[in-house]
Amino acid sequence: MELLGQNKIDHHQRQVAILSQDSFYRVLTPEQKAKALKGQYNFDHPASQQRHRNVRKVPMPSILIRLSIGAASVSPLCRMKEESVTVYPADVVLFEGILMFYSLEIRDMFQMKLFVDTDADTRLSRRVLRDISERGRDLEQVLTQYITFVKPAFEEFCLPTKKYADVIIPRGADNLVAINLIVQHIQDILNGGLTKRQNGCVNGYSTPRKRKTSESSSRPH
């Protein structure tokens, strides 16, 4: 978003929008919230994701479909708070999350799928530093959550979906070559004239938008 010059633009005017899987967790009960604050709730299992409608949250597929046809939608803002934010249509929608490819329904909406392949030691060290400094947990809590929930869920639900990726990016944010190639690809779409808004989700680019028969695209995004 920063390299594309989109992060400082008003949400109404952005050509690129970003959504996070973290906004689509199921509403937690008070007991579950208490466990989550102690690192005793499994956020890494697919069952923790809100994929179907209930009275308190809009499901992930509904938001993606609305955005793909050029309609604004209301997205949950945070997994621990009952807040929401309006997401406006964009030419490209970036959707990030560790379980984005697990569901066939969600996976098939993306026109381009990226898998960020990061070393296990790096993942663990980042988690330890984040949870201790930002969430006030001690080292034992962090390691217990990692061993009990995070690592088993990664191996069962996340890692196997690597095979669905169109592009695998090793070293994450350190891989400037891969990031610049993706940025250039998105920039090509944004500069594509009539091809704009024909496709929009990069974790994906979302499902193609319907166009009048007089409008044609030289290539798919």
PLY file of the C-alpha trace (Angstrom):
ply
format ascii 1.0
element vertex 221
property float x
property float y
property float z
element edge 220
property int vertex1
property int vertex2
end_header
0.00 0.00 0.00
2.87 2.36 0.82
4.79 1.67 -2.39
1.60 2.18 -4.40
1.02 5.53 -2.70
-2.35 4.39 -1.37
-1.91 4.40 2.39
-2.33 8.18 2.80
-5.26 8.56 0.40
-8.82 8.96 1.71
-10.66 5.62 1.79
-13.27 6.91 -0.67
-10.60 7.61 -3.29
-8.29 4.64 -2.90
-7.70 2.46 -5.95
-6.37 -0.31 -3.73
-8.15 -1.54 -0.61
-6.90 -3.96 2.01
-8.78 -6.44 4.18
-7.47 -8.75 6.88
-8.60 -12.18 7.95
-8.23 -10.94 11.53
-11.42 -8.91 11.02
-13.51 -12.03 10.47
-13.16 -14.06 13.63
-16.33 -15.30 15.26
-17.79 -13.19 18.05
-16.32 -14.49 21.30
-18.19 -15.17 24.48
-16.91 -13.48 27.65
-15.30 -16.76 28.66
-13.56 -17.09 25.29
-12.35 -13.49 25.47
-10.82 -14.16 28.86
-9.00 -17.18 27.46
-7.86 -15.20 24.41
-6.26 -12.53 26.58
-4.19 -15.28 28.25
-3.27 -16.95 24.95
-5.51 -19.94 25.66
-7.89 -19.59 22.68
-7.16 -21.15 19.29
-7.37 -18.35 16.70
-5.47 -20.48 14.17
-8.19 -23.10 13.61
-10.58 -22.60 10.64
-13.52 -22.94 13.04
-12.55 -19.58 14.55
-13.38 -17.84 11.27
-16.73 -16.16 10.57
-17.75 -17.52 7.16
-21.52 -17.61 7.53
-24.03 -14.97 8.51
-25.15 -14.30 12.01
-26.81 -11.27 13.54
-23.59 -9.61 14.65
-21.08 -9.99 11.82
-21.11 -9.90 8.04
-19.51 -13.09 6.65
-16.33 -12.94 4.61
-17.81 -14.20 1.29
-20.57 -11.58 1.35
-18.09 -8.72 1.70
-15.90 -10.05 -1.11
-18.88 -10.45 -3.43
-20.13 -6.92 -2.70
-16.71 -5.44 -3.38
-16.35 -7.43 -6.61
-19.50 -5.85 -8.04
-18.53 -2.34 -7.00
-20.59 -1.94 -3.82
-19.39 -0.64 -0.48
-19.59 -3.01 2.47
-19.20 -2.94 6.23
-16.31 -5.01 7.56
-15.53 -5.95 11.16
-12.49 -4.04 12.37
-10.91 -6.20 15.04
-11.29 -9.72 16.35
-11.37 -8.58 19.99
-13.61 -5.54 19.63
-17.13 -5.23 18.28
-16.27 -2.40 15.90
-16.66 -2.05 12.16
-15.46 0.06 9.25
-16.91 0.80 5.81
-14.87 -0.71 2.97
-15.27 1.08 -0.36
-14.92 -0.52 -3.82
-11.45 -0.41 -5.34
-9.73 -1.53 -8.52
-7.65 -4.02 -6.54
-8.46 -5.57 -3.17
-5.62 -7.04 -1.10
-6.81 -9.71 1.32
-4.32 -11.11 3.80
-4.49 -13.92 6.32
-3.01 -17.31 7.15
-6.19 -19.27 6.29
-7.24 -17.47 3.11
-6.70 -20.52 0.90
-8.23 -23.09 3.25
-11.83 -22.59 2.13
-12.58 -23.44 -1.52
-15.38 -20.85 -1.52
-12.99 -18.07 -0.54
-10.01 -19.37 -2.50
-11.84 -19.40 -5.80
-12.64 -15.69 -5.49
-8.99 -14.70 -5.86
-7.43 -13.99 -9.22
-3.90 -14.09 -7.82
-2.79 -16.00 -4.75
0.43 -15.24 -2.87
1.99 -17.37 -0.14
4.56 -15.65 2.08
6.96 -18.41 3.10
8.75 -17.43 6.31
11.26 -19.44 8.33
9.79 -21.12 11.44
12.36 -19.54 13.77
11.50 -16.12 12.38
7.77 -16.70 12.92
8.32 -17.80 16.51
10.70 -14.97 17.40
8.30 -12.36 15.98
5.45 -13.84 18.02
7.48 -13.86 21.23
8.57 -10.24 20.84
5.08 -9.04 19.84
3.10 -10.86 22.52
5.45 -9.84 25.31
5.77 -6.18 24.31
2.28 -5.51 22.92
0.04 -7.97 24.78
1.71 -8.16 28.15
2.19 -11.92 28.17
5.11 -13.73 29.70
7.39 -16.07 27.78
5.80 -19.23 29.18
2.32 -18.14 28.01
3.59 -17.35 24.51
5.42 -20.65 24.11
2.51 -22.66 25.52
0.11 -21.08 23.02
2.58 -21.67 20.19
3.10 -25.35 21.02
-0.57 -26.03 21.83
-2.34 -24.12 19.07
-0.20 -22.18 16.62
2.32 -24.74 15.38
-0.14 -27.68 15.05
-2.69 -25.48 13.24
-0.04 -24.13 10.87
1.06 -27.64 9.93
-2.50 -28.92 9.50
-4.39 -25.99 7.98
-2.00 -23.37 6.63
1.09 -25.07 5.21
-0.87 -27.55 3.02
-2.56 -24.60 1.23
0.80 -23.48 -0.10
0.11 -25.70 -3.12
-2.72 -23.37 -4.19
-0.46 -20.31 -4.45
0.35 -18.77 -7.82
3.44 -17.11 -6.37
5.50 -18.17 -3.33
7.44 -15.35 -1.66
10.35 -16.49 0.53
11.74 -14.17 3.24
8.59 -12.03 3.40
9.14 -8.28 3.63
12.89 -8.74 3.09
12.24 -9.99 -0.44
12.25 -6.59 -2.16
12.50 -8.11 -5.64
9.25 -10.06 -5.20
7.46 -7.12 -3.57
8.48 -4.74 -6.34
7.27 -7.20 -8.99
3.87 -7.45 -7.27
3.67 -3.66 -6.93
4.45 -3.27 -10.63
1.78 -5.82 -11.53
-0.82 -3.95 -9.51
0.33 -0.65 -11.00
-0.18 -2.12 -14.48
-3.76 -2.95 -13.53
-4.38 0.53 -12.13
-3.07 2.08 -15.35
-5.07 -0.28 -17.54
-7.80 2.09 -18.68
-10.92 0.05 -19.45
-9.55 -2.93 -17.58
-9.99 -1.03 -14.31
-12.51 -2.49 -11.90
-12.82 -5.59 -14.07
-10.93 -7.50 -11.45
-10.18 -6.61 -8.03
-8.77 -9.51 -4.73
-4.37 -10.10 -4.31
-4.16 -12.32 -1.64
-5.95 -12.00 -4.12
-7.66 -9.91 -6.80
-11.40 -10.49 -6.41
-13.91 -11.95 -8.83
-14.33 -10.24 -12.20
-16.86 -7.43 -12.34
-19.55 -7.48 -15.00
-18.92 -5.11 -17.87
-20.92 -3.90 -20.83
-20.33 -5.90 -24.00
-18.69 -2.88 -25.66
-15.91 -2.88 -23.06
-13.18 -5.45 -23.50
-10.01 -6.37 -21.67
-6.75 -7.16 -23.37
-5.74 -9.62 -20.64
-7.03 -10.98 -17.33
-5.62 -9.68 -14.04
0 1
1 2
2 3
3 4
4 5
5 6
6 7
7 8
8 9
9 10
10 11
11 12
12 13
13 14
14 15
15 16
16 17
17 18
18 19
19 20
20 21
21 22
22 23
23 24
24 25
25 26
26 27
27 28
28 29
29 30
30 31
31 32
32 33
33 34
34 35
35 36
36 37
37 38
38 39
39 40
40 41
41 42
42 43
43 44
44 45
45 46
46 47
47 48
48 49
49 50
50 51
51 52
52 53
53 54
54 55
55 56
56 57
57 58
58 59
59 60
60 61
61 62
62 63
63 64
64 65
65 66
66 67
67 68
68 69
69 70
70 71
71 72
72 73
73 74
74 75
75 76
76 77
77 78
78 79
79 80
80 81
81 82
82 83
83 84
84 85
85 86
86 87
87 88
88 89
89 90
90 91
91 92
92 93
93 94
94 95
95 96
96 97
97 98
98 99
99 100
100 101
101 102
102 103
103 104
104 105
105 106
106 107
107 108
108 109
109 110
110 111
111 112
112 113
113 114
114 115
115 116
116 117
117 118
118 119
119 120
120 121
121 122
122 123
123 124
124 125
125 126
126 127
127 128
128 129
129 130
130 131
131 132
132 133
133 134
134 135
135 136
136 137
137 138
138 139
139 140
140 141
141 142
142 143
143 144
144 145
145 146
146 147
147 148
148 149
149 150
150 151
151 152
152 153
153 154
154 155
155 156
156 157
157 158
158 159
159 160
160 161
161 162
162 163
163 164
164 165
165 166
166 167
167 168
168 169
169 170
170 171
171 172
172 173
173 174
174 175
175 176
176 177
177 178
178 179
179 180
180 181
181 182
182 183
183 184
184 185
185 186
186 187
187 188
188 189
189 190
190 191
191 192
192 193
193 194
194 195
195 196
196 197
197 198
198 199
199 200
200 201
201 202
202 203
203 204
204 205
205 206
206 207
207 208
208 209
209 210
210 211
211 212
212 213
213 214
214 215
215 216
216 217
217 218
218 219
219 220
